[in-house]
């Protein structure tokens, strides 16, 4: 998984392979970007937004793991 953040271009993108796709849907990833990353970024709180977004990504993946 890679997360690309460009402050100057005002863009964020999450890329992941087939394995992660089984644990994280595109809709979930988009919702995390909109609800976790972007609100903090709009306030110039890039560290907080990145931390919140990463934590939510990991929580969602953990929730979707089936044992």
mmJSON file of the N, C-alpha and C atoms, coordinates in Angstrom:
{"data_MODEL":{"atom_site":{
"group_PDB":["ATOM","ATOM","ATOM","ATOM","ATOM","ATOM","ATOM","ATOM","ATOM","ATOM","ATOM","ATOM","ATOM","ATOM","ATOM","ATOM","ATOM","ATOM","ATOM","ATOM","ATOM","ATOM","ATOM","ATOM","ATOM","ATOM","ATOM","ATOM","ATOM","ATOM","ATOM","ATOM","ATOM","ATOM","ATOM","ATOM","ATOM","ATOM","ATOM","ATOM","ATOM","ATOM","ATOM","ATOM","ATOM","ATOM","ATOM","ATOM","ATOM","ATOM","ATOM","ATOM","ATOM","ATOM","ATOM","ATOM","ATOM","ATOM","ATOM","ATOM","ATOM","ATOM","ATOM","ATOM","ATOM","ATOM","ATOM","ATOM","ATOM","ATOM","ATOM","ATOM","ATOM","ATOM","ATOM","ATOM","ATOM","ATOM","ATOM","ATOM","ATOM","ATOM","ATOM","ATOM","ATOM","ATOM","ATOM","ATOM","ATOM","ATOM","ATOM","ATOM","ATOM","ATOM","ATOM","ATOM","ATOM","ATOM","ATOM","ATOM","ATOM","ATOM","ATOM","ATOM","ATOM","ATOM","ATOM","ATOM","ATOM","ATOM","ATOM","ATOM","ATOM","ATOM","ATOM","ATOM","ATOM","ATOM","ATOM","ATOM","ATOM","ATOM","ATOM","ATOM","ATOM","ATOM","ATOM","ATOM","ATOM","ATOM","ATOM","ATOM","ATOM","ATOM","ATOM","ATOM","ATOM","ATOM","ATOM","ATOM","ATOM","ATOM","ATOM","ATOM","ATOM","ATOM","ATOM","ATOM","ATOM","ATOM","ATOM","ATOM","ATOM","ATOM","ATOM","ATOM","ATOM","ATOM","ATOM","ATOM","ATOM","ATOM","ATOM","ATOM","ATOM","ATOM","ATOM","ATOM","ATOM","ATOM","ATOM","ATOM","ATOM","ATOM","ATOM","ATOM","ATOM","ATOM","ATOM","ATOM","ATOM","ATOM","ATOM","ATOM","ATOM","ATOM","ATOM","ATOM","ATOM","ATOM","ATOM","ATOM","ATOM","ATOM","ATOM","ATOM","ATOM","ATOM","ATOM","ATOM","ATOM"],
"id":[1,2,3,4,5,6,7,8,9,10,11,12,13,14,15,16,17,18,19,20,21,22,23,24,25,26,27,28,29,30,31,32,33,34,35,36,37,38,39,40,41,42,43,44,45,46,47,48,49,50,51,52,53,54,55,56,57,58,59,60,61,62,63,64,65,66,67,68,69,70,71,72,73,74,75,76,77,78,79,80,81,82,83,84,85,86,87,88,89,90,91,92,93,94,95,96,97,98,99,100,101,102,103,104,105,106,107,108,109,110,111,112,113,114,115,116,117,118,119,120,121,122,123,124,125,126,127,128,129,130,131,132,133,134,135,136,137,138,139,140,141,142,143,144,145,146,147,148,149,150,151,152,153,154,155,156,157,158,159,160,161,162,163,164,165,166,167,168,169,170,171,172,173,174,175,176,177,178,179,180,181,182,183,184,185,186,187,188,189,190,191,192,193,194,195,196,197,198,199,200,201],
"type_symbol":["N","C","C","N","C","C","N","C","C","N","C","C","N","C","C","N","C","C","N","C","C","N","C","C","N","C","C","N","C","C","N","C","C","N","C","C","N","C","C","N","C","C","N","C","C","N","C","C","N","C","C","N","C","C","N","C","C","N","C","C","N","C","C","N","C","C","N","C","C","N","C","C","N","C","C","N","C","C","N","C","C","N","C","C","N","C","C","N","C","C","N","C","C","N","C","C","N","C","C","N","C","C","N","C","C","N","C","C","N","C","C","N","C","C","N","C","C","N","C","C","N","C","C","N","C","C","N","C","C","N","C","C","N","C","C","N","C","C","N","C","C","N","C","C","N","C","C","N","C","C","N","C","C","N","C","C","N","C","C","N","C","C","N","C","C","N","C","C","N","C","C","N","C","C","N","C","C","N","C","C","N","C","C","N","C","C","N","C","C","N","C","C","N","C","C","N","C","C","N","C","C"],
"label_atom_id":["N","CA","C","N","CA","C","N","CA","C","N","CA","C","N","CA","C","N","CA","C","N","CA","C","N","CA","C","N","CA","C","N","CA","C","N","CA","C","N","CA","C","N","CA","C","N","CA","C","N","CA","C","N","CA","C","N","CA","C","N","CA","C","N","CA","C","N","CA","C","N","CA","C","N","CA","C","N","CA","C","N","CA","C","N","CA","C","N","CA","C","N","CA","C","N","CA","C","N","CA","C","N","CA","C","N","CA","C","N","CA","C","N","CA","C","N","CA","C","N","CA","C","N","CA","C","N","CA","C","N","CA","C","N","CA","C","N","CA","C","N","CA","C","N","CA","C","N","CA","C","N","CA","C","N","CA","C","N","CA","C","N","CA","C","N","CA","C","N","CA","C","N","CA","C","N","CA","C","N","CA","C","N","CA","C","N","CA","C","N","CA","C","N","CA","C","N","CA","C","N","CA","C","N","CA","C","N","CA","C","N","CA","C","N","CA","C","N","CA","C","N","CA","C","N","CA","C","N","CA","C","N","CA","C"],
"label_alt_id":[null,null,null,null,null,null,null,null,null,null,null,null,null,null,null,null,null,null,null,null,null,null,null,null,null,null,null,null,null,null,null,null,null,null,null,null,null,null,null,null,null,null,null,null,null,null,null,null,null,null,null,null,null,null,null,null,null,null,null,null,null,null,null,null,null,null,null,null,null,null,null,null,null,null,null,null,null,null,null,null,null,null,null,null,null,null,null,null,null,null,null,null,null,null,null,null,null,null,null,null,null,null,null,null,null,null,null,null,null,null,null,null,null,null,null,null,null,null,null,null,null,null,null,null,null,null,null,null,null,null,null,null,null,null,null,null,null,null,null,null,null,null,null,null,null,null,null,null,null,null,null,null,null,null,null,null,null,null,null,null,null,null,null,null,null,null,null,null,null,null,null,null,null,null,null,null,null,null,null,null,null,null,null,null,null,null,null,null,null,null,null,null,null,null,null,null,null,null,null,null,null],
"label_comp_id":["UNK","UNK","UNK","UNK","UNK","UNK","UNK","UNK","UNK","UNK","UNK","UNK","UNK","UNK","UNK","UNK","UNK","UNK","UNK","UNK","UNK","UNK","UNK","UNK","UNK","UNK","UNK","UNK","UNK","UNK","UNK","UNK","UNK","UNK","UNK","UNK","UNK","UNK","UNK","UNK","UNK","UNK","UNK","UNK","UNK","UNK","UNK","UNK","UNK","UNK","UNK","UNK","UNK","UNK","UNK","UNK","UNK","UNK","UNK","UNK","UNK","UNK","UNK","UNK","UNK","UNK","UNK","UNK","UNK","UNK","UNK","UNK","UNK","UNK","UNK","UNK","UNK","UNK","UNK","UNK","UNK","UNK","UNK","UNK","UNK","UNK","UNK","UNK","UNK","UNK","UNK","UNK","UNK","UNK","UNK","UNK","UNK","UNK","UNK","UNK","UNK","UNK","UNK","UNK","UNK","UNK","UNK","UNK","UNK","UNK","UNK","UNK","UNK","UNK","UNK","UNK","UNK","UNK","UNK","UNK","UNK","UNK","UNK","UNK","UNK","UNK","UNK","UNK","UNK","UNK","UNK","UNK","UNK","UNK","UNK","UNK","UNK","UNK","UNK","UNK","UNK","UNK","UNK","UNK","UNK","UNK","UNK","UNK","UNK","UNK","UNK","UNK","UNK","UNK","UNK","UNK","UNK","UNK","UNK","UNK","UNK","UNK","UNK","UNK","UNK","UNK","UNK","UNK","UNK","UNK","UNK","UNK","UNK","UNK","UNK","UNK","UNK","UNK","UNK","UNK","UNK","UNK","UNK","UNK","UNK","UNK","UNK","UNK","UNK","UNK","UNK","UNK","UNK","UNK","UNK","UNK","UNK","UNK","UNK","UNK","UNK"],
"label_asym_id":["A","A","A","A","A","A","A","A","A","A","A","A","A","A","A","A","A","A","A","A","A","A","A","A","A","A","A","A","A","A","A","A","A","A","A","A","A","A","A","A","A","A","A","A","A","A","A","A","A","A","A","A","A","A","A","A","A","A","A","A","A","A","A","A","A","A","A","A","A","A","A","A","A","A","A","A","A","A","A","A","A","A","A","A","A","A","A","A","A","A","A","A","A","A","A","A","A","A","A","A","A","A","A","A","A","A","A","A","A","A","A","A","A","A","A","A","A","A","A","A","A","A","A","A","A","A","A","A","A","A","A","A","A","A","A","A","A","A","A","A","A","A","A","A","A","A","A","A","A","A","A","A","A","A","A","A","A","A","A","A","A","A","A","A","A","A","A","A","A","A","A","A","A","A","A","A","A","A","A","A","A","A","A","A","A","A","A","A","A","A","A","A","A","A","A","A","A","A","A","A","A"],
"label_entity_id":["1","1","1","1","1","1","1","1","1","1","1","1","1","1","1","1","1","1","1","1","1","1","1","1","1","1","1","1","1","1","1","1","1","1","1","1","1","1","1","1","1","1","1","1","1","1","1","1","1","1","1","1","1","1","1","1","1","1","1","1","1","1","1","1","1","1","1","1","1","1","1","1","1","1","1","1","1","1","1","1","1","1","1","1","1","1","1","1","1","1","1","1","1","1","1","1","1","1","1","1","1","1","1","1","1","1","1","1","1","1","1","1","1","1","1","1","1","1","1","1","1","1","1","1","1","1","1","1","1","1","1","1","1","1","1","1","1","1","1","1","1","1","1","1","1","1","1","1","1","1","1","1","1","1","1","1","1","1","1","1","1","1","1","1","1","1","1","1","1","1","1","1","1","1","1","1","1","1","1","1","1","1","1","1","1","1","1","1","1","1","1","1","1","1","1","1","1","1","1","1","1"],
"label_seq_id":[1,1,1,2,2,2,3,3,3,4,4,4,5,5,5,6,6,6,7,7,7,8,8,8,9,9,9,10,10,10,11,11,11,12,12,12,13,13,13,14,14,14,15,15,15,16,16,16,17,17,17,18,18,18,19,19,19,20,20,20,21,21,21,22,22,22,23,23,23,24,24,24,25,25,25,26,26,26,27,27,27,28,28,28,29,29,29,30,30,30,31,31,31,32,32,32,33,33,33,34,34,34,35,35,35,36,36,36,37,37,37,38,38,38,39,39,39,40,40,40,41,41,41,42,42,42,43,43,43,44,44,44,45,45,45,46,46,46,47,47,47,48,48,48,49,49,49,50,50,50,51,51,51,52,52,52,53,53,53,54,54,54,55,55,55,56,56,56,57,57,57,58,58,58,59,59,59,60,60,60,61,61,61,62,62,62,63,63,63,64,64,64,65,65,65,66,66,66,67,67,67],
"pdbx_PDB_ins_code":[null,null,null,null,null,null,null,null,null,null,null,null,null,null,null,null,null,null,null,null,null,null,null,null,null,null,null,null,null,null,null,null,null,null,null,null,null,null,null,null,null,null,null,null,null,null,null,null,null,null,null,null,null,null,null,null,null,null,null,null,null,null,null,null,null,null,null,null,null,null,null,null,null,null,null,null,null,null,null,null,null,null,null,null,null,null,null,null,null,null,null,null,null,null,null,null,null,null,null,null,null,null,null,null,null,null,null,null,null,null,null,null,null,null,null,null,null,null,null,null,null,null,null,null,null,null,null,null,null,null,null,null,null,null,null,null,null,null,null,null,null,null,null,null,null,null,null,null,null,null,null,null,null,null,null,null,null,null,null,null,null,null,null,null,null,null,null,null,null,null,null,null,null,null,null,null,null,null,null,null,null,null,null,null,null,null,null,null,null,null,null,null,null,null,null,null,null,null,null,null,null],
"Cartn_x":[0.846,0.0,0.895,0.511,1.216,0.182,0.553,-0.301,0.516,0.025,0.719,-0.048,0.676,0.068,0.865,0.177,0.812,0.109,0.81,0.25,0.069,1.055,1.004,-0.104,-0.283,-1.324,-2.68,-2.675,-3.892,-4.548,-3.728,-4.208,-3.716,-4.52,-4.127,-4.616,-3.819,-4.178,-3.688,-4.52,-4.162,-4.132,-2.995,-2.835,-2.54,-3.189,-2.951,-3.2,-2.635,-2.715,-3.923,-3.932,-5.072,-5.313,-4.249,-4.424,-5.16,-4.733,-5.378,-6.79,-7.03,-8.357,-9.387,-8.949,-9.866,-10.215,-9.388,-9.592,-10.065,-9.991,-10.336,-10.956,-12.234,-12.896,-12.547,-12.777,-12.541,-13.433,-14.666,-15.59,-15.117,-14.586,-14.054,-12.854,-11.971,-10.785,-11.192,-12.156,-12.631,-13.251,-14.024,-14.655,-13.606,-12.556,-11.486,-10.771,-10.509,-9.866,-10.75,-12.031,-12.953,-13.179,-13.261,-13.64,-12.482,-11.305,-10.174,-9.027,-8.615,-7.48,-7.864,-8.853,-9.149,-9.551,-10.388,-10.767,-9.568,-8.606,-7.409,-6.516,-6.409,-5.584,-6.099,-7.411,-7.994,-7.644,-7.307,-6.906,-5.382,-4.666,-3.197,-2.627,-3.359,-2.901,-2.545,-1.436,-1.077,-0.648,0.093,0.498,-0.731,-1.625,-2.825,-3.705,-3.885,-4.698,-4.119,-2.803,-2.151,-2.257,-2.033,-2.136,-3.556,-4.541,-5.945,-6.304,-5.902,-6.206,-5.548,-4.28,-3.58,-4.192,-4.523,-5.154,-6.486,-7.277,-8.568,-8.404,-7.412,-7.125,-6.785,-5.899,-5.494,-6.663,-7.474,-8.634,-9.627,-9.841,-10.763,-10.229,-8.946,-8.351,-8.428,-8.104,-8.191,-9.623,-10.596,-12.001,-12.425,-11.871,-12.268,-11.519,-10.523,-9.785,-10.672,-10.826,-11.636,-10.709,-10.802,-9.963,-10.715],
"Cartn_y":[-1.157,0.0,1.223,2.191,3.466,4.584,5.623,6.794,7.982,8.634,9.792,11.048,12.007,13.257,14.397,15.274,16.449,17.686,18.423,19.657,20.699,20.818,21.825,21.544,20.285,19.926,19.711,19.681,19.449,18.128,17.07,15.743,14.703,13.657,12.495,11.264,10.224,8.995,7.806,6.795,5.55,4.469,3.804,2.704,1.429,0.365,-0.92,-2.042,-3.18,-4.329,-5.202,-6.343,-7.261,-7.797,-8.037,-8.585,-7.594,-6.343,-5.32,-5.045,-5.195,-4.973,-5.908,-7.086,-8.011,-7.514,-6.622,-6.143,-4.689,-3.977,-2.563,-2.226,-1.9,-1.583,-0.163,0.11,1.457,2.475,2.081,2.986,3.295,2.294,2.526,3.461,3.248,4.105,5.548,5.74,7.089,7.76,7.011,7.566,7.986,7.197,7.532,8.803,8.933,10.152,11.357,11.246,12.373,12.722,11.71,11.938,12.05,11.554,11.554,12.451,12.277,13.049,14.508,14.702,16.034,17.087,16.767,17.831,18.472,17.653,18.196,18.917,18.383,19.025,20.424,20.586,21.896,22.926,22.457,23.34,23.428,22.922,22.869,22.022,21.021,20.081,18.765,18.802,17.663,16.445,16.651,15.51,14.852,15.644,15.106,14.383,14.975,14.347,13.031,13.007,11.777,10.709,11.095,10.151,9.604,10.483,10.047,9.108,9.474,8.651,7.288,7.249,5.959,5.074,5.663,4.882,4.302,5.095,4.609,3.544,3.708,2.671,1.348,1.4,0.173,-0.437,0.386,-0.134,-0.806,-0.224,-0.802,-2.122,-2.175,-3.423,-4.5,-4.132,-5.112,-5.626,-4.732,-5.108,-6.089,-5.928,-6.749,-8.077,-8.304,-9.572,-10.662,-11.727,-12.865,-14.019,-14.484,-15.609,-16.909],
"Cartn_z":[0.0,0.0,0.0,-0.802,-0.766,-0.707,0.024,0.157,-0.32,-1.357,-1.918,-1.542,-0.956,-0.523,-1.146,-1.863,-2.441,-1.921,-1.099,-0.555,-1.651,-2.512,-3.568,-4.581,-4.941,-5.9,-5.236,-3.908,-3.124,-3.513,-3.528,-3.912,-2.923,-2.765,-1.984,-2.732,-2.716,-3.42,-2.613,-2.518,-1.852,-2.926,-3.065,-4.022,-3.251,-3.671,-3.02,-4.004,-3.689,-4.575,-4.304,-4.97,-4.91,-3.501,-2.749,-1.403,-0.51,-0.523,0.31,-0.191,-1.488,-2.048,-1.419,-0.986,-0.302,1.099,1.642,3.013,3.08,1.973,1.96,0.601,0.596,-0.664,-1.104,-2.366,-2.882,-2.174,-1.895,-1.203,0.212,0.909,2.257,2.206,1.229,1.095,0.802,-0.085,-0.409,0.807,1.574,2.773,3.799,3.947,4.886,4.443,3.162,2.652,2.947,2.638,2.82,4.288,5.164,6.558,7.538,7.162,8.086,7.613,6.382,5.872,5.589,4.723,4.184,5.222,6.204,7.152,7.862,8.267,8.919,7.926,6.716,5.696,5.38,5.363,5.064,6.133,7.327,8.43,8.541,7.525,7.511,8.637,9.076,10.104,9.412,8.676,7.838,8.647,9.727,10.549,11.169,11.739,12.383,11.363,10.193,9.161,8.684,8.502,8.072,9.157,10.386,11.501,11.631,11.582,11.672,10.529,9.321,8.163,8.22,8.591,8.69,9.765,10.904,11.969,11.51,10.818,10.339,9.262,8.385,7.387,8.064,9.033,9.727,10.509,11.152,11.886,10.938,9.778,8.802,8.272,7.971,7.496,8.578,9.812,10.918,11.071,10.959,11.112,10.021,8.826,7.688,7.574,8.415,8.384,8.969,8.237,8.682,9.044,10.266,10.7,10.628],
"occupancy":[1.0,1.0,1.0,1.0,1.0,1.0,1.0,1.0,1.0,1.0,1.0,1.0,1.0,1.0,1.0,1.0,1.0,1.0,1.0,1.0,1.0,1.0,1.0,1.0,1.0,1.0,1.0,1.0,1.0,1.0,1.0,1.0,1.0,1.0,1.0,1.0,1.0,1.0,1.0,1.0,1.0,1.0,1.0,1.0,1.0,1.0,1.0,1.0,1.0,1.0,1.0,1.0,1.0,1.0,1.0,1.0,1.0,1.0,1.0,1.0,1.0,1.0,1.0,1.0,1.0,1.0,1.0,1.0,1.0,1.0,1.0,1.0,1.0,1.0,1.0,1.0,1.0,1.0,1.0,1.0,1.0,1.0,1.0,1.0,1.0,1.0,1.0,1.0,1.0,1.0,1.0,1.0,1.0,1.0,1.0,1.0,1.0,1.0,1.0,1.0,1.0,1.0,1.0,1.0,1.0,1.0,1.0,1.0,1.0,1.0,1.0,1.0,1.0,1.0,1.0,1.0,1.0,1.0,1.0,1.0,1.0,1.0,1.0,1.0,1.0,1.0,1.0,1.0,1.0,1.0,1.0,1.0,1.0,1.0,1.0,1.0,1.0,1.0,1.0,1.0,1.0,1.0,1.0,1.0,1.0,1.0,1.0,1.0,1.0,1.0,1.0,1.0,1.0,1.0,1.0,1.0,1.0,1.0,1.0,1.0,1.0,1.0,1.0,1.0,1.0,1.0,1.0,1.0,1.0,1.0,1.0,1.0,1.0,1.0,1.0,1.0,1.0,1.0,1.0,1.0,1.0,1.0,1.0,1.0,1.0,1.0,1.0,1.0,1.0,1.0,1.0,1.0,1.0,1.0,1.0,1.0,1.0,1.0,1.0,1.0,1.0],
"B_iso_or_equiv":[0.0,0.0,0.0,0.0,0.0,0.0,0.0,0.0,0.0,0.0,0.0,0.0,0.0,0.0,0.0,0.0,0.0,0.0,0.0,0.0,0.0,0.0,0.0,0.0,0.0,0.0,0.0,0.0,0.0,0.0,0.0,0.0,0.0,0.0,0.0,0.0,0.0,0.0,0.0,0.0,0.0,0.0,0.0,0.0,0.0,0.0,0.0,0.0,0.0,0.0,0.0,0.0,0.0,0.0,0.0,0.0,0.0,0.0,0.0,0.0,0.0,0.0,0.0,0.0,0.0,0.0,0.0,0.0,0.0,0.0,0.0,0.0,0.0,0.0,0.0,0.0,0.0,0.0,0.0,0.0,0.0,0.0,0.0,0.0,0.0,0.0,0.0,0.0,0.0,0.0,0.0,0.0,0.0,0.0,0.0,0.0,0.0,0.0,0.0,0.0,0.0,0.0,0.0,0.0,0.0,0.0,0.0,0.0,0.0,0.0,0.0,0.0,0.0,0.0,0.0,0.0,0.0,0.0,0.0,0.0,0.0,0.0,0.0,0.0,0.0,0.0,0.0,0.0,0.0,0.0,0.0,0.0,0.0,0.0,0.0,0.0,0.0,0.0,0.0,0.0,0.0,0.0,0.0,0.0,0.0,0.0,0.0,0.0,0.0,0.0,0.0,0.0,0.0,0.0,0.0,0.0,0.0,0.0,0.0,0.0,0.0,0.0,0.0,0.0,0.0,0.0,0.0,0.0,0.0,0.0,0.0,0.0,0.0,0.0,0.0,0.0,0.0,0.0,0.0,0.0,0.0,0.0,0.0,0.0,0.0,0.0,0.0,0.0,0.0,0.0,0.0,0.0,0.0,0.0,0.0,0.0,0.0,0.0,0.0,0.0,0.0],
"pdbx_formal_charge":[null,null,null,null,null,null,null,null,null,null,null,null,null,null,null,null,null,null,null,null,null,null,null,null,null,null,null,null,null,null,null,null,null,null,null,null,null,null,null,null,null,null,null,null,null,null,null,null,null,null,null,null,null,null,null,null,null,null,null,null,null,null,null,null,null,null,null,null,null,null,null,null,null,null,null,null,null,null,null,null,null,null,null,null,null,null,null,null,null,null,null,null,null,null,null,null,null,null,null,null,null,null,null,null,null,null,null,null,null,null,null,null,null,null,null,null,null,null,null,null,null,null,null,null,null,null,null,null,null,null,null,null,null,null,null,null,null,null,null,null,null,null,null,null,null,null,null,null,null,null,null,null,null,null,null,null,null,null,null,null,null,null,null,null,null,null,null,null,null,null,null,null,null,null,null,null,null,null,null,null,null,null,null,null,null,null,null,null,null,null,null,null,null,null,null,null,null,null,null,null,null],
"auth_seq_id":[1,1,1,2,2,2,3,3,3,4,4,4,5,5,5,6,6,6,7,7,7,8,8,8,9,9,9,10,10,10,11,11,11,12,12,12,13,13,13,14,14,14,15,15,15,16,16,16,17,17,17,18,18,18,19,19,19,20,20,20,21,21,21,22,22,22,23,23,23,24,24,24,25,25,25,26,26,26,27,27,27,28,28,28,29,29,29,30,30,30,31,31,31,32,32,32,33,33,33,34,34,34,35,35,35,36,36,36,37,37,37,38,38,38,39,39,39,40,40,40,41,41,41,42,42,42,43,43,43,44,44,44,45,45,45,46,46,46,47,47,47,48,48,48,49,49,49,50,50,50,51,51,51,52,52,52,53,53,53,54,54,54,55,55,55,56,56,56,57,57,57,58,58,58,59,59,59,60,60,60,61,61,61,62,62,62,63,63,63,64,64,64,65,65,65,66,66,66,67,67,67],
"auth_comp_id":["UNK","UNK","UNK","UNK","UNK","UNK","UNK","UNK","UNK","UNK","UNK","UNK","UNK","UNK","UNK","UNK","UNK","UNK","UNK","UNK","UNK","UNK","UNK","UNK","UNK","UNK","UNK","UNK","UNK","UNK","UNK","UNK","UNK","UNK","UNK","UNK","UNK","UNK","UNK","UNK","UNK","UNK","UNK","UNK","UNK","UNK","UNK","UNK","UNK","UNK","UNK","UNK","UNK","UNK","UNK","UNK","UNK","UNK","UNK","UNK","UNK","UNK","UNK","UNK","UNK","UNK","UNK","UNK","UNK","UNK","UNK","UNK","UNK","UNK","UNK","UNK","UNK","UNK","UNK","UNK","UNK","UNK","UNK","UNK","UNK","UNK","UNK","UNK","UNK","UNK","UNK","UNK","UNK","UNK","UNK","UNK","UNK","UNK","UNK","UNK","UNK","UNK","UNK","UNK","UNK","UNK","UNK","UNK","UNK","UNK","UNK","UNK","UNK","UNK","UNK","UNK","UNK","UNK","UNK","UNK","UNK","UNK","UNK","UNK","UNK","UNK","UNK","UNK","UNK","UNK","UNK","UNK","UNK","UNK","UNK","UNK","UNK","UNK","UNK","UNK","UNK","UNK","UNK","UNK","UNK","UNK","UNK","UNK","UNK","UNK","UNK","UNK","UNK","UNK","UNK","UNK","UNK","UNK","UNK","UNK","UNK","UNK","UNK","UNK","UNK","UNK","UNK","UNK","UNK","UNK","UNK","UNK","UNK","UNK","UNK","UNK","UNK","UNK","UNK","UNK","UNK","UNK","UNK","UNK","UNK","UNK","UNK","UNK","UNK","UNK","UNK","UNK","UNK","UNK","UNK","UNK","UNK","UNK","UNK","UNK","UNK"],
"auth_asym_id":["A","A","A","A","A","A","A","A","A","A","A","A","A","A","A","A","A","A","A","A","A","A","A","A","A","A","A","A","A","A","A","A","A","A","A","A","A","A","A","A","A","A","A","A","A","A","A","A","A","A","A","A","A","A","A","A","A","A","A","A","A","A","A","A","A","A","A","A","A","A","A","A","A","A","A","A","A","A","A","A","A","A","A","A","A","A","A","A","A","A","A","A","A","A","A","A","A","A","A","A","A","A","A","A","A","A","A","A","A","A","A","A","A","A","A","A","A","A","A","A","A","A","A","A","A","A","A","A","A","A","A","A","A","A","A","A","A","A","A","A","A","A","A","A","A","A","A","A","A","A","A","A","A","A","A","A","A","A","A","A","A","A","A","A","A","A","A","A","A","A","A","A","A","A","A","A","A","A","A","A","A","A","A","A","A","A","A","A","A","A","A","A","A","A","A","A","A","A","A","A","A"],
"auth_atom_id":["N","CA","C","N","CA","C","N","CA","C","N","CA","C","N","CA","C","N","CA","C","N","CA","C","N","CA","C","N","CA","C","N","CA","C","N","CA","C","N","CA","C","N","CA","C","N","CA","C","N","CA","C","N","CA","C","N","CA","C","N","CA","C","N","CA","C","N","CA","C","N","CA","C","N","CA","C","N","CA","C","N","CA","C","N","CA","C","N","CA","C","N","CA","C","N","CA","C","N","CA","C","N","CA","C","N","CA","C","N","CA","C","N","CA","C","N","CA","C","N","CA","C","N","CA","C","N","CA","C","N","CA","C","N","CA","C","N","CA","C","N","CA","C","N","CA","C","N","CA","C","N","CA","C","N","CA","C","N","CA","C","N","CA","C","N","CA","C","N","CA","C","N","CA","C","N","CA","C","N","CA","C","N","CA","C","N","CA","C","N","CA","C","N","CA","C","N","CA","C","N","CA","C","N","CA","C","N","CA","C","N","CA","C","N","CA","C","N","CA","C","N","CA","C","N","CA","C","N","CA","C","N","CA","C"],
"pdbx_PDB_model_num":[1,1,1,1,1,1,1,1,1,1,1,1,1,1,1,1,1,1,1,1,1,1,1,1,1,1,1,1,1,1,1,1,1,1,1,1,1,1,1,1,1,1,1,1,1,1,1,1,1,1,1,1,1,1,1,1,1,1,1,1,1,1,1,1,1,1,1,1,1,1,1,1,1,1,1,1,1,1,1,1,1,1,1,1,1,1,1,1,1,1,1,1,1,1,1,1,1,1,1,1,1,1,1,1,1,1,1,1,1,1,1,1,1,1,1,1,1,1,1,1,1,1,1,1,1,1,1,1,1,1,1,1,1,1,1,1,1,1,1,1,1,1,1,1,1,1,1,1,1,1,1,1,1,1,1,1,1,1,1,1,1,1,1,1,1,1,1,1,1,1,1,1,1,1,1,1,1,1,1,1,1,1,1,1,1,1,1,1,1,1,1,1,1,1,1,1,1,1,1,1,1]
}}}
